[in-house]
Amino acid sequence: MHELVEATAAPQPLVSQHLRVLKGAGVVWSRRRGREIAYALTDDHIAHIVADAVSHAGEPAGAKQPPVHPASDHPSAGREPA
């Protein structure tokens, strides 16, 4: 956890609280190592989502994004979910 505290410059209690929520949601799992608790993502798919989010967060503000089309323009608009 100390790596996350250093990387985010967030207070340790806040990081602990977020990790507790993520663990409750099944996003991370933990293992005690002596006095420390090590956390890891539960799924490789989640790792990709996290990597994309971190990459996106590092983009300059106002970076050109692909256009977002209103739901009514989407081919599946108006259809019932499968």
HTML snippet that shows the backbone in 3Dmol.js (N, CA, C, O; Angstrom):
<script src="https://3Dmol.org/build/3Dmol-min.js"></script>
<div id="view" style="width:600px;height:400px;position:relative"></div>
<script>
const pdb = `
ATOM      1  N   MET A   1       0.819  -1.178   0.000  1.00  0.00           N
ATOM      2  CA  MET A   1       0.000   0.000   0.000  1.00  0.00           C
ATOM      3  C   MET A   1       0.872   1.254   0.000  1.00  0.00           C
ATOM      4  O   MET A   1       0.493   2.271  -0.581  1.00  0.00           O
ATOM      5  N   HIS A   2       2.029   1.189   0.643  1.00  0.00           N
ATOM      6  CA  HIS A   2       2.863   2.377   0.706  1.00  0.00           C
ATOM      7  C   HIS A   2       3.265   2.865  -0.680  1.00  0.00           C
ATOM      8  O   HIS A   2       3.504   4.056  -0.876  1.00  0.00           O
ATOM      9  N   GLU A   3       3.339   1.944  -1.647  1.00  0.00           N
ATOM     10  CA  GLU A   3       3.649   2.351  -3.024  1.00  0.00           C
ATOM     11  C   GLU A   3       2.534   3.221  -3.597  1.00  0.00           C
ATOM     12  O   GLU A   3       2.800   4.194  -4.302  1.00  0.00           O
ATOM     13  N   LEU A   4       1.284   2.867  -3.292  1.00  0.00           N
ATOM     14  CA  LEU A   4       0.153   3.673  -3.763  1.00  0.00           C
ATOM     15  C   LEU A   4       0.132   5.035  -3.090  1.00  0.00           C
ATOM     16  O   LEU A   4      -0.171   6.044  -3.727  1.00  0.00           O
ATOM     17  N   VAL A   5       0.454   5.064  -1.805  1.00  0.00           N
ATOM     18  CA  VAL A   5       0.496   6.335  -1.075  1.00  0.00           C
ATOM     19  C   VAL A   5       1.539   7.249  -1.711  1.00  0.00           C
ATOM     20  O   VAL A   5       1.279   8.430  -1.939  1.00  0.00           O
ATOM     21  N   GLU A   6       2.719   6.701  -1.996  1.00  0.00           N
ATOM     22  CA  GLU A   6       3.781   7.504  -2.611  1.00  0.00           C
ATOM     23  C   GLU A   6       3.409   7.937  -4.025  1.00  0.00           C
ATOM     24  O   GLU A   6       3.631   9.088  -4.400  1.00  0.00           O
ATOM     25  N   ALA A   7       2.846   7.023  -4.809  1.00  0.00           N
ATOM     26  CA  ALA A   7       2.526   7.329  -6.211  1.00  0.00           C
ATOM     27  C   ALA A   7       1.411   8.357  -6.346  1.00  0.00           C
ATOM     28  O   ALA A   7       1.413   9.168  -7.271  1.00  0.00           O
ATOM     29  N   THR A   8       0.464   8.317  -5.425  1.00  0.00           N
ATOM     30  CA  THR A   8      -0.689   9.218  -5.537  1.00  0.00           C
ATOM     31  C   THR A   8      -0.568  10.458  -4.663  1.00  0.00           C
ATOM     32  O   THR A   8      -1.321  11.418  -4.826  1.00  0.00           O
ATOM     33  N   ALA A   9       0.381  10.431  -3.738  1.00  0.00           N
ATOM     34  CA  ALA A   9       0.540  11.523  -2.767  1.00  0.00           C
ATOM     35  C   ALA A   9      -0.739  11.719  -1.955  1.00  0.00           C
ATOM     36  O   ALA A   9      -1.010  12.814  -1.461  1.00  0.00           O
ATOM     37  N   ALA A  10      -1.516  10.655  -1.824  1.00  0.00           N
ATOM     38  CA  ALA A  10      -2.750  10.692  -1.024  1.00  0.00           C
ATOM     39  C   ALA A  10      -2.427  10.230   0.392  1.00  0.00           C
ATOM     40  O   ALA A  10      -1.507   9.437   0.592  1.00  0.00           O
ATOM     41  N   PRO A  11      -3.170  10.714   1.364  1.00  0.00           N
ATOM     42  CA  PRO A  11      -2.945  10.270   2.749  1.00  0.00           C
ATOM     43  C   PRO A  11      -3.207   8.768   2.884  1.00  0.00           C
ATOM     44  O   PRO A  11      -4.113   8.229   2.250  1.00  0.00           O
ATOM     45  N   GLN A  12      -2.414   8.109   3.706  1.00  0.00           N
ATOM     46  CA  GLN A  12      -2.526   6.658   3.887  1.00  0.00           C
ATOM     47  C   GLN A  12      -3.922   6.228   4.304  1.00  0.00           C
ATOM     48  O   GLN A  12      -4.412   5.229   3.776  1.00  0.00           O
ATOM     49  N   PRO A  13      -4.596   6.920   5.224  1.00  0.00           N
ATOM     50  CA  PRO A  13      -5.956   6.487   5.589  1.00  0.00           C
ATOM     51  C   PRO A  13      -6.929   6.521   4.397  1.00  0.00           C
ATOM     52  O   PRO A  13      -7.816   5.674   4.292  1.00  0.00           O
ATOM     53  N   LEU A  14      -6.756   7.496   3.512  1.00  0.00           N
ATOM     54  CA  LEU A  14      -7.626   7.586   2.344  1.00  0.00           C
ATOM     55  C   LEU A  14      -7.369   6.419   1.390  1.00  0.00           C
ATOM     56  O   LEU A  14      -8.310   5.833   0.854  1.00  0.00           O
ATOM     57  N   VAL A  15      -6.091   6.083   1.180  1.00  0.00           N
ATOM     58  CA  VAL A  15      -5.748   4.944   0.317  1.00  0.00           C
ATOM     59  C   VAL A  15      -6.313   3.664   0.923  1.00  0.00           C
ATOM     60  O   VAL A  15      -6.871   2.834   0.206  1.00  0.00           O
ATOM     61  N   SER A  16      -6.174   3.498   2.235  1.00  0.00           N
ATOM     62  CA  SER A  16      -6.723   2.314   2.905  1.00  0.00           C
ATOM     63  C   SER A  16      -8.226   2.213   2.717  1.00  0.00           C
ATOM     64  O   SER A  16      -8.756   1.132   2.462  1.00  0.00           O
ATOM     65  N   GLN A  17      -8.910   3.338   2.843  1.00  0.00           N
ATOM     66  CA  GLN A  17     -10.366   3.352   2.682  1.00  0.00           C
ATOM     67  C   GLN A  17     -10.756   2.953   1.257  1.00  0.00           C
ATOM     68  O   GLN A  17     -11.681   2.164   1.064  1.00  0.00           O
ATOM     69  N   HIS A  18     -10.063   3.490   0.275  1.00  0.00           N
ATOM     70  CA  HIS A  18     -10.368   3.141  -1.118  1.00  0.00           C
ATOM     71  C   HIS A  18     -10.088   1.662  -1.393  1.00  0.00           C
ATOM     72  O   HIS A  18     -10.870   0.994  -2.069  1.00  0.00           O
ATOM     73  N   LEU A  19      -8.984   1.160  -0.872  1.00  0.00           N
ATOM     74  CA  LEU A  19      -8.669  -0.256  -1.069  1.00  0.00           C
ATOM     75  C   LEU A  19      -9.712  -1.152  -0.410  1.00  0.00           C
ATOM     76  O   LEU A  19     -10.055  -2.205  -0.948  1.00  0.00           O
ATOM     77  N   ARG A  20     -10.208  -0.747   0.734  1.00  0.00           N
ATOM     78  CA  ARG A  20     -11.251  -1.514   1.426  1.00  0.00           C
ATOM     79  C   ARG A  20     -12.518  -1.572   0.559  1.00  0.00           C
ATOM     80  O   ARG A  20     -13.155  -2.621   0.457  1.00  0.00           O
ATOM     81  N   VAL A  21     -12.877  -0.455  -0.056  1.00  0.00           N
ATOM     82  CA  VAL A  21     -14.055  -0.419  -0.927  1.00  0.00           C
ATOM     83  C   VAL A  21     -13.823  -1.292  -2.159  1.00  0.00           C
ATOM     84  O   VAL A  21     -14.702  -2.055  -2.560  1.00  0.00           O
ATOM     85  N   LEU A  22     -12.641  -1.176  -2.756  1.00  0.00           N
ATOM     86  CA  LEU A  22     -12.329  -1.986  -3.938  1.00  0.00           C
ATOM     87  C   LEU A  22     -12.325  -3.478  -3.606  1.00  0.00           C
ATOM     88  O   LEU A  22     -12.767  -4.298  -4.412  1.00  0.00           O
ATOM     89  N   LYS A  23     -11.830  -3.826  -2.428  1.00  0.00           N
ATOM     90  CA  LYS A  23     -11.842  -5.226  -2.012  1.00  0.00           C
ATOM     91  C   LYS A  23     -13.279  -5.709  -1.829  1.00  0.00           C
ATOM     92  O   LYS A  23     -13.620  -6.816  -2.244  1.00  0.00           O
ATOM     93  N   GLY A  24     -14.114  -4.887  -1.213  1.00  0.00           N
ATOM     94  CA  GLY A  24     -15.521  -5.249  -1.028  1.00  0.00           C
ATOM     95  C   GLY A  24     -16.253  -5.431  -2.344  1.00  0.00           C
ATOM     96  O   GLY A  24     -17.193  -6.220  -2.437  1.00  0.00           O
ATOM     97  N   ALA A  25     -15.820  -4.697  -3.362  1.00  0.00           N
ATOM     98  CA  ALA A  25     -16.445  -4.795  -4.685  1.00  0.00           C
ATOM     99  C   ALA A  25     -15.847  -5.936  -5.521  1.00  0.00           C
ATOM    100  O   ALA A  25     -16.308  -6.200  -6.632  1.00  0.00           O
ATOM    101  N   GLY A  26     -14.826  -6.608  -4.988  1.00  0.00           N
ATOM    102  CA  GLY A  26     -14.220  -7.721  -5.713  1.00  0.00           C
ATOM    103  C   GLY A  26     -13.239  -7.294  -6.782  1.00  0.00           C
ATOM    104  O   GLY A  26     -12.910  -8.081  -7.670  1.00  0.00           O
ATOM    105  N   VAL A  27     -12.767  -6.061  -6.713  1.00  0.00           N
ATOM    106  CA  VAL A  27     -11.832  -5.541  -7.715  1.00  0.00           C
ATOM    107  C   VAL A  27     -10.394  -5.895  -7.344  1.00  0.00           C
ATOM    108  O   VAL A  27      -9.566  -6.146  -8.219  1.00  0.00           O
ATOM    109  N   VAL A  28     -10.101  -5.914  -6.044  1.00  0.00           N
ATOM    110  CA  VAL A  28      -8.767  -6.290  -5.571  1.00  0.00           C
ATOM    111  C   VAL A  28      -8.894  -7.370  -4.512  1.00  0.00           C
ATOM    112  O   VAL A  28      -9.954  -7.542  -3.911  1.00  0.00           O
ATOM    113  N   TRP A  29      -7.818  -8.088  -4.288  1.00  0.00           N
ATOM    114  CA  TRP A  29      -7.733  -9.035  -3.193  1.00  0.00           C
ATOM    115  C   TRP A  29      -6.500  -8.663  -2.381  1.00  0.00           C
ATOM    116  O   TRP A  29      -5.641  -7.920  -2.854  1.00  0.00           O
ATOM    117  N   SER A  30      -6.414  -9.172  -1.176  1.00  0.00           N
ATOM    118  CA  SER A  30      -5.280  -8.815  -0.324  1.00  0.00           C
ATOM    119  C   SER A  30      -4.674 -10.047   0.321  1.00  0.00           C
ATOM    120  O   SER A  30      -5.310 -11.089   0.477  1.00  0.00           O
ATOM    121  N   ARG A  31      -3.397  -9.873   0.693  1.00  0.00           N
ATOM    122  CA  ARG A  31      -2.682 -10.922   1.413  1.00  0.00           C
ATOM    123  C   ARG A  31      -1.781 -10.241   2.438  1.00  0.00           C
ATOM    124  O   ARG A  31      -1.047  -9.309   2.110  1.00  0.00           O
ATOM    125  N   ARG A  32      -1.841 -10.704   3.649  1.00  0.00           N
ATOM    126  CA  ARG A  32      -1.020 -10.129   4.707  1.00  0.00           C
ATOM    127  C   ARG A  32       0.407 -10.638   4.564  1.00  0.00           C
ATOM    128  O   ARG A  32       0.645 -11.832   4.385  1.00  0.00           O
ATOM    129  N   ARG A  33       1.352  -9.701   4.647  1.00  0.00           N
ATOM    130  CA  ARG A  33       2.787 -10.033   4.641  1.00  0.00           C
ATOM    131  C   ARG A  33       3.391  -9.394   5.886  1.00  0.00           C
ATOM    132  O   ARG A  33       3.838  -8.247   5.852  1.00  0.00           O
ATOM    133  N   GLY A  34       3.401 -10.137   6.970  1.00  0.00           N
ATOM    134  CA  GLY A  34       3.889  -9.578   8.229  1.00  0.00           C
ATOM    135  C   GLY A  34       2.981  -8.452   8.677  1.00  0.00           C
ATOM    136  O   GLY A  34       1.791  -8.660   8.916  1.00  0.00           O
ATOM    137  N   ARG A  35       3.545  -7.250   8.791  1.00  0.00           N
ATOM    138  CA  ARG A  35       2.748  -6.101   9.213  1.00  0.00           C
ATOM    139  C   ARG A  35       2.078  -5.392   8.044  1.00  0.00           C
ATOM    140  O   ARG A  35       1.222  -4.530   8.243  1.00  0.00           O
ATOM    141  N   GLU A  36       2.466  -5.752   6.829  1.00  0.00           N
ATOM    142  CA  GLU A  36       1.895  -5.105   5.636  1.00  0.00           C
ATOM    143  C   GLU A  36       0.793  -5.953   5.033  1.00  0.00           C
ATOM    144  O   GLU A  36       0.723  -7.162   5.255  1.00  0.00           O
ATOM    145  N   ILE A  37      -0.061  -5.304   4.270  1.00  0.00           N
ATOM    146  CA  ILE A  37      -1.067  -6.007   3.474  1.00  0.00           C
ATOM    147  C   ILE A  37      -0.783  -5.662   2.017  1.00  0.00           C
ATOM    148  O   ILE A  37      -0.758  -4.495   1.628  1.00  0.00           O
ATOM    149  N   ALA A  38      -0.570  -6.708   1.222  1.00  0.00           N
ATOM    150  CA  ALA A  38      -0.318  -6.520  -0.219  1.00  0.00           C
ATOM    151  C   ALA A  38      -1.651  -6.664  -0.946  1.00  0.00           C
ATOM    152  O   ALA A  38      -2.444  -7.554  -0.639  1.00  0.00           O
ATOM    153  N   TYR A  39      -1.888  -5.782  -1.908  1.00  0.00           N
ATOM    154  CA  TYR A  39      -3.116  -5.810  -2.698  1.00  0.00           C
ATOM    155  C   TYR A  39      -2.778  -6.102  -4.151  1.00  0.00           C
ATOM    156  O   TYR A  39      -1.718  -5.715  -4.644  1.00  0.00           O
ATOM    157  N   ALA A  40      -3.685  -6.787  -4.830  1.00  0.00           N
ATOM    158  CA  ALA A  40      -3.518  -7.069  -6.256  1.00  0.00           C
ATOM    159  C   ALA A  40      -4.890  -7.045  -6.914  1.00  0.00           C
ATOM    160  O   ALA A  40      -5.905  -7.318  -6.274  1.00  0.00           O
ATOM    161  N   LEU A  41      -4.905  -6.714  -8.199  1.00  0.00           N
ATOM    162  CA  LEU A  41      -6.158  -6.750  -8.954  1.00  0.00           C
ATOM    163  C   LEU A  41      -6.601  -8.191  -9.119  1.00  0.00           C
ATOM    164  O   LEU A  41      -5.768  -9.088  -9.243  1.00  0.00           O
ATOM    165  N   THR A  42      -7.895  -8.418  -9.123  1.00  0.00           N
ATOM    166  CA  THR A  42      -8.426  -9.784  -9.192  1.00  0.00           C
ATOM    167  C   THR A  42      -8.466 -10.344 -10.607  1.00  0.00           C
ATOM    168  O   THR A  42      -8.618 -11.552 -10.788  1.00  0.00           O
ATOM    169  N   ASP A  43      -8.332  -9.482 -11.615  1.00  0.00           N
ATOM    170  CA  ASP A  43      -8.584  -9.920 -12.987  1.00  0.00           C
ATOM    171  C   ASP A  43      -7.723  -9.123 -13.963  1.00  0.00           C
ATOM    172  O   ASP A  43      -7.534  -7.919 -13.789  1.00  0.00           O
ATOM    173  N   ASP A  44      -7.200  -9.796 -14.991  1.00  0.00           N
ATOM    174  CA  ASP A  44      -6.404  -9.101 -16.008  1.00  0.00           C
ATOM    175  C   ASP A  44      -7.218  -8.064 -16.771  1.00  0.00           C
ATOM    176  O   ASP A  44      -6.676  -7.048 -17.207  1.00  0.00           O
ATOM    177  N   HIS A  45      -8.513  -8.310 -16.936  1.00  0.00           N
ATOM    178  CA  HIS A  45      -9.353  -7.335 -17.629  1.00  0.00           C
ATOM    179  C   HIS A  45      -9.389  -6.019 -16.852  1.00  0.00           C
ATOM    180  O   HIS A  45      -9.364  -4.937 -17.438  1.00  0.00           O
ATOM    181  N   ILE A  46      -9.447  -6.128 -15.553  1.00  0.00           N
ATOM    182  CA  ILE A  46      -9.444  -4.929 -14.718  1.00  0.00           C
ATOM    183  C   ILE A  46      -8.117  -4.202 -14.873  1.00  0.00           C
ATOM    184  O   ILE A  46      -8.083  -2.972 -14.896  1.00  0.00           O
ATOM    185  N   ALA A  47      -7.030  -4.947 -14.978  1.00  0.00           N
ATOM    186  CA  ALA A  47      -5.717  -4.327 -15.167  1.00  0.00           C
ATOM    187  C   ALA A  47      -5.690  -3.491 -16.438  1.00  0.00           C
ATOM    188  O   ALA A  47      -5.104  -2.408 -16.453  1.00  0.00           O
ATOM    189  N   HIS A  48      -6.316  -3.976 -17.501  1.00  0.00           N
ATOM    190  CA  HIS A  48      -6.374  -3.212 -18.755  1.00  0.00           C
ATOM    191  C   HIS A  48      -7.199  -1.939 -18.578  1.00  0.00           C
ATOM    192  O   HIS A  48      -6.834  -0.880 -19.089  1.00  0.00           O
ATOM    193  N   ILE A  49      -8.300  -2.045 -17.861  1.00  0.00           N
ATOM    194  CA  ILE A  49      -9.147  -0.868 -17.620  1.00  0.00           C
ATOM    195  C   ILE A  49      -8.372   0.169 -16.811  1.00  0.00           C
ATOM    196  O   ILE A  49      -8.419   1.363 -17.110  1.00  0.00           O
ATOM    197  N   VAL A  50      -7.663  -0.292 -15.795  1.00  0.00           N
ATOM    198  CA  VAL A  50      -6.873   0.622 -14.967  1.00  0.00           C
ATOM    199  C   VAL A  50      -5.780   1.274 -15.805  1.00  0.00           C
ATOM    200  O   VAL A  50      -5.562   2.482 -15.704  1.00  0.00           O
ATOM    201  N   ALA A  51      -5.088   0.489 -16.633  1.00  0.00           N
ATOM    202  CA  ALA A  51      -4.031   1.043 -17.483  1.00  0.00           C
ATOM    203  C   ALA A  51      -4.593   2.090 -18.435  1.00  0.00           C
ATOM    204  O   ALA A  51      -3.973   3.134 -18.639  1.00  0.00           O
ATOM    205  N   ASP A  52      -5.754   1.827 -19.018  1.00  0.00           N
ATOM    206  CA  ASP A  52      -6.388   2.806 -19.908  1.00  0.00           C
ATOM    207  C   ASP A  52      -6.767   4.075 -19.152  1.00  0.00           C
ATOM    208  O   ASP A  52      -6.584   5.181 -19.662  1.00  0.00           O
ATOM    209  N   ALA A  53      -7.293   3.919 -17.941  1.00  0.00           N
ATOM    210  CA  ALA A  53      -7.681   5.081 -17.144  1.00  0.00           C
ATOM    211  C   ALA A  53      -6.464   5.927 -16.778  1.00  0.00           C
ATOM    212  O   ALA A  53      -6.514   7.155 -16.849  1.00  0.00           O
ATOM    213  N   VAL A  54      -5.379   5.275 -16.390  1.00  0.00           N
ATOM    214  CA  VAL A  54      -4.156   6.000 -16.039  1.00  0.00           C
ATOM    215  C   VAL A  54      -3.604   6.717 -17.267  1.00  0.00           C
ATOM    216  O   VAL A  54      -3.170   7.866 -17.179  1.00  0.00           O
ATOM    217  N   SER A  55      -3.624   6.041 -18.401  1.00  0.00           N
ATOM    218  CA  SER A  55      -3.144   6.651 -19.646  1.00  0.00           C
ATOM    219  C   SER A  55      -4.003   7.861 -20.008  1.00  0.00           C
ATOM    220  O   SER A  55      -3.481   8.910 -20.385  1.00  0.00           O
ATOM    221  N   HIS A  56      -5.305   7.710 -19.893  1.00  0.00           N
ATOM    222  CA  HIS A  56      -6.228   8.797 -20.213  1.00  0.00           C
ATOM    223  C   HIS A  56      -6.034   9.979 -19.271  1.00  0.00           C
ATOM    224  O   HIS A  56      -6.084  11.134 -19.694  1.00  0.00           O
ATOM    225  N   ALA A  57      -5.814   9.685 -18.000  1.00  0.00           N
ATOM    226  CA  ALA A  57      -5.617  10.753 -17.017  1.00  0.00           C
ATOM    227  C   ALA A  57      -4.361  11.561 -17.311  1.00  0.00           C
ATOM    228  O   ALA A  57      -4.273  12.731 -16.941  1.00  0.00           O
ATOM    229  N   GLY A  58      -3.394  10.944 -17.971  1.00  0.00           N
ATOM    230  CA  GLY A  58      -2.156  11.630 -18.293  1.00  0.00           C
ATOM    231  C   GLY A  58      -2.215  12.460 -19.556  1.00  0.00           C
ATOM    232  O   GLY A  58      -1.258  13.162 -19.884  1.00  0.00           O
ATOM    233  N   GLU A  59      -3.339  12.389 -20.279  1.00  0.00           N
ATOM    234  CA  GLU A  59      -3.483  13.174 -21.501  1.00  0.00           C
ATOM    235  C   GLU A  59      -3.670  14.645 -21.153  1.00  0.00           C
ATOM    236  O   GLU A  59      -4.282  14.971 -20.136  1.00  0.00           O
ATOM    237  N   PRO A  60      -3.146  15.531 -21.992  1.00  0.00           N
ATOM    238  CA  PRO A  60      -3.330  16.955 -21.712  1.00  0.00           C
ATOM    239  C   PRO A  60      -4.809  17.332 -21.753  1.00  0.00           C
ATOM    240  O   PRO A  60      -5.583  16.776 -22.531  1.00  0.00           O
ATOM    241  N   ALA A  61      -5.181  18.269 -20.917  1.00  0.00           N
ATOM    242  CA  ALA A  61      -6.569  18.737 -20.889  1.00  0.00           C
ATOM    243  C   ALA A  61      -6.948  19.271 -22.260  1.00  0.00           C
ATOM    244  O   ALA A  61      -6.166  19.977 -22.897  1.00  0.00           O
ATOM    245  N   GLY A  62      -8.127  18.940 -22.705  1.00  0.00           N
ATOM    246  CA  GLY A  62      -8.598  19.407 -24.002  1.00  0.00           C
ATOM    247  C   GLY A  62      -8.066  18.591 -25.165  1.00  0.00           C
ATOM    248  O   GLY A  62      -8.250  18.970 -26.321  1.00  0.00           O
ATOM    249  N   ALA A  63      -7.400  17.460 -24.871  1.00  0.00           N
ATOM    250  CA  ALA A  63      -6.896  16.618 -25.954  1.00  0.00           C
ATOM    251  C   ALA A  63      -8.071  16.159 -26.807  1.00  0.00           C
ATOM    252  O   ALA A  63      -9.155  15.874 -26.296  1.00  0.00           O
ATOM    253  N   LYS A  64      -7.841  16.092 -28.102  1.00  0.00           N
ATOM    254  CA  LYS A  64      -8.920  15.733 -29.029  1.00  0.00           C
ATOM    255  C   LYS A  64      -9.369  14.301 -28.779  1.00  0.00           C
ATOM    256  O   LYS A  64      -8.560  13.373 -28.786  1.00  0.00           O
ATOM    257  N   GLN A  65     -10.653  14.135 -28.561  1.00  0.00           N
ATOM    258  CA  GLN A  65     -11.261  12.835 -28.320  1.00  0.00           C
ATOM    259  C   GLN A  65     -12.163  12.493 -29.496  1.00  0.00           C
ATOM    260  O   GLN A  65     -12.665  13.390 -30.173  1.00  0.00           O
ATOM    261  N   PRO A  66     -12.373  11.198 -29.749  1.00  0.00           N
ATOM    262  CA  PRO A  66     -13.317  10.832 -30.811  1.00  0.00           C
ATOM    263  C   PRO A  66     -14.700  11.340 -30.449  1.00  0.00           C
ATOM    264  O   PRO A  66     -15.035  11.434 -29.269  1.00  0.00           O
ATOM    265  N   PRO A  67     -15.507  11.670 -31.448  1.00  0.00           N
ATOM    266  CA  PRO A  67     -16.847  12.195 -31.155  1.00  0.00           C
ATOM    267  C   PRO A  67     -17.712  11.153 -30.464  1.00  0.00           C
ATOM    268  O   PRO A  67     -17.618   9.958 -30.744  1.00  0.00           O
ATOM    269  N   VAL A  68     -18.549  11.624 -29.564  1.00  0.00           N
ATOM    270  CA  VAL A  68     -19.501  10.764 -28.877  1.00  0.00           C
ATOM    271  C   VAL A  68     -20.846  10.991 -29.535  1.00  0.00           C
ATOM    272  O   VAL A  68     -21.336  12.118 -29.615  1.00  0.00           O
ATOM    273  N   HIS A  69     -21.437   9.896 -30.009  1.00  0.00           N
ATOM    274  CA  HIS A  69     -22.717   9.999 -30.698  1.00  0.00           C
ATOM    275  C   HIS A  69     -23.849   9.799 -29.707  1.00  0.00           C
ATOM    276  O   HIS A  69     -23.757   8.941 -28.829  1.00  0.00           O
ATOM    277  N   PRO A  70     -24.907  10.570 -29.833  1.00  0.00           N
ATOM    278  CA  PRO A  70     -26.062  10.366 -28.949  1.00  0.00           C
ATOM    279  C   PRO A  70     -26.604   8.951 -29.094  1.00  0.00           C
ATOM    280  O   PRO A  70     -26.472   8.333 -30.150  1.00  0.00           O
ATOM    281  N   ALA A  71     -27.206   8.450 -28.046  1.00  0.00           N
ATOM    282  CA  ALA A  71     -27.723   7.079 -28.046  1.00  0.00           C
ATOM    283  C   ALA A  71     -28.680   6.840 -29.201  1.00  0.00           C
ATOM    284  O   ALA A  71     -28.735   5.731 -29.732  1.00  0.00           O
ATOM    285  N   SER A  72     -29.437   7.859 -29.604  1.00  0.00           N
ATOM    286  CA  SER A  72     -30.420   7.665 -30.673  1.00  0.00           C
ATOM    287  C   SER A  72     -29.752   7.411 -32.019  1.00  0.00           C
ATOM    288  O   SER A  72     -30.391   6.891 -32.934  1.00  0.00           O
ATOM    289  N   ASP A  73     -28.465   7.772 -32.154  1.00  0.00           N
ATOM    290  CA  ASP A  73     -27.746   7.523 -33.398  1.00  0.00           C
ATOM    291  C   ASP A  73     -27.117   6.137 -33.437  1.00  0.00           C
ATOM    292  O   ASP A  73     -26.689   5.676 -34.495  1.00  0.00           O
ATOM    293  N   HIS A  74     -27.060   5.470 -32.284  1.00  0.00           N
ATOM    294  CA  HIS A  74     -26.423   4.161 -32.223  1.00  0.00           C
ATOM    295  C   HIS A  74     -27.311   3.130 -32.896  1.00  0.00           C
ATOM    296  O   HIS A  74     -28.532   3.174 -32.746  1.00  0.00           O
ATOM    297  N   PRO A  75     -26.703   2.182 -33.651  1.00  0.00           N
ATOM    298  CA  PRO A  75     -27.506   1.170 -34.364  1.00  0.00           C
ATOM    299  C   PRO A  75     -28.435   0.370 -33.476  1.00  0.00           C
ATOM    300  O   PRO A  75     -29.472  -0.104 -33.940  1.00  0.00           O
ATOM    301  N   SER A  76     -28.086   0.208 -32.205  1.00  0.00           N
ATOM    302  CA  SER A  76     -28.935  -0.618 -31.331  1.00  0.00           C
ATOM    303  C   SER A  76     -29.960   0.230 -30.576  1.00  0.00           C
ATOM    304  O   SER A  76     -30.697  -0.303 -29.747  1.00  0.00           O
ATOM    305  N   ALA A  77     -30.021   1.528 -30.841  1.00  0.00           N
ATOM    306  CA  ALA A  77     -30.955   2.408 -30.124  1.00  0.00           C
ATOM    307  C   ALA A  77     -32.391   1.944 -30.341  1.00  0.00           C
ATOM    308  O   ALA A  77     -32.803   1.642 -31.461  1.00  0.00           O
ATOM    309  N   GLY A  78     -33.130   1.895 -29.258  1.00  0.00           N
ATOM    310  CA  GLY A  78     -34.538   1.525 -29.346  1.00  0.00           C
ATOM    311  C   GLY A  78     -34.786   0.032 -29.266  1.00  0.00           C
ATOM    312  O   GLY A  78     -35.934  -0.395 -29.141  1.00  0.00           O
ATOM    313  N   ARG A  79     -33.724  -0.777 -29.335  1.00  0.00           N
ATOM    314  CA  ARG A  79     -33.893  -2.229 -29.237  1.00  0.00           C
ATOM    315  C   ARG A  79     -33.752  -2.661 -27.792  1.00  0.00           C
ATOM    316  O   ARG A  79     -33.038  -2.035 -27.008  1.00  0.00           O
ATOM    317  N   GLU A  80     -34.430  -3.725 -27.452  1.00  0.00           N
ATOM    318  CA  GLU A  80     -34.340  -4.300 -26.120  1.00  0.00           C
ATOM    319  C   GLU A  80     -32.962  -4.938 -25.974  1.00  0.00           C
ATOM    320  O   GLU A  80     -32.417  -5.459 -26.946  1.00  0.00           O
ATOM    321  N   PRO A  81     -32.380  -4.901 -24.740  1.00  0.00           N
ATOM    322  CA  PRO A  81     -31.101  -5.566 -24.513  1.00  0.00           C
ATOM    323  C   PRO A  81     -31.237  -7.058 -24.716  1.00  0.00           C
ATOM    324  O   PRO A  81     -32.292  -7.633 -24.447  1.00  0.00           O
ATOM    325  N   ALA A  82     -30.199  -7.672 -25.178  1.00  0.00           N
ATOM    326  CA  ALA A  82     -30.221  -9.130 -25.425  1.00  0.00           C
ATOM    327  C   ALA A  82     -30.190  -9.906 -24.159  1.00  0.00           C
ATOM    328  O   ALA A  82     -30.203 -11.137 -24.190  1.00  0.00           O
TER     329      ALA A  82
END
`;
const viewer = $3Dmol.createViewer("view");
viewer.addModel(pdb, "pdb");
viewer.setStyle({}, {cartoon: {color: "spectrum"}});
viewer.zoomTo();
viewer.render();
</script>
